[in-house]
Every structure is written in structure tokens, then in C-alpha cells.
Amino acid sequence: MIKPLLTILLLIHCGAFAQTRPDSTKKHKTTDTGSKHKAKVIPKVMIAAPQLQHSPVPSLSDEKYNALLKGEDFADMSLVGELNHYPIPDKALKYKLQLGLNPTQIAQLKEIAANLQRKKIEMGGNIIRNEHMLDTLFKTRQISDGTLIFYTNRYGLYSGEVRNAVLQACLKTEAILSEVQIKKLENLLK
């Protein structure tokens, strides 16, 4: 009974995260100005702030949902490393000129930062799906002690994976930078 229910919930869950694209097939209109030449009317391009996607999970605000999608809701996970002179790669890259990073260091730090961001996005998605499943189980009154333990433990697992990835990035960054570069970075961040 539980397997068919979980399969149905998973199918519903996957459909809830489908995204739509704006229609990019619209073409520019031409307007007859009364002369023998036709002028193209080009619409003004308005630059707007990025729109927040609406959270399909009632227990996640739109801001939190979007931050998790982008891998941005993991503040202070690097703090223990940074307080002990193990910088996060993004901060070292931000000050690459001031630190005098060489091309090899920059390439290594970019790879570490890209892998870290990929992991944050992956775990953000997992946290969203997990929260959606918890919401669905409570909403449908299918929650039990065992499923509650299972899904709350998964949430801890995902948070732990992100924390490990962040601190691994700090460890690798420290190995790439010299002591002088680390001290200079810390002074720049004060």
C-alpha cells in the first residue's frame, strides 16, 4: 500500500516542478508609415529584476525556495573553516588581483568553486523535494512515525552533504594559496 502511494506522490511531485518557458517565437512587427519604405518597430527592452518563482511547497517561502534552487541558502557553513584560516574559493577568486593569484591557482579555484556550486544546487533541489514530500504526507494524513523519521533524517543528510562540500572546498583552497595570500585575503575581508 505504501509503495503505490509513494509512487503516485513522486509522480505528482515531479510534475509540480515543471517549468514553462516564455514564448520566444514572437517576431517584430512592421508598420506602414505611409511612405514607400517600411520601418521596423522594435519594442523597447525593459530590464527588470529577476522574477522569483513561486514556491509550490507551502512550507517554503518564495525567497527560500528560490535560494535553494540557486544553491544560495547555505550561509555560514564555511565559517568554521574561515575562522581558522581555510578560506572559501569564491572569496579568493573575488580578490584574485589583490592576492596575485597565478593562472594555475585561478583555474584550480574556479574548478573547486564550480563543483561546490553544483553540489549546493543539487542538495537545494533535494531539500525542496524532501520538504514537498513531508508537506504532501501531512496534507494527505499519510504521515507516520517511521516516515517522519525517514524524511527528517534525509533533511539532515542533505544539510550534512552541503556542509561537507563547503568545508572540503575550504580545505582545498587553503592547500592552493600561500600563507601570505591567506593573510592578505583575511585583511581584505575585514
Secondary structure, DSSP 8 states (H G I E B T S, - for coil): -HHHHHHHHHHHHHHHT------------EEE-SSSSEEE---------------SSTTS-HHHHHHHHHT---TTTTHHHHHTT---HHHHHHTHHHHT--HHHHHHHHHHHHHHHHHHHHHHHHHHHHHHHHHHHHHTT---HHHHHHHHHHHHHHHHHHHHHHHHHHHHHHHHS-HHHHHHHHHHH-
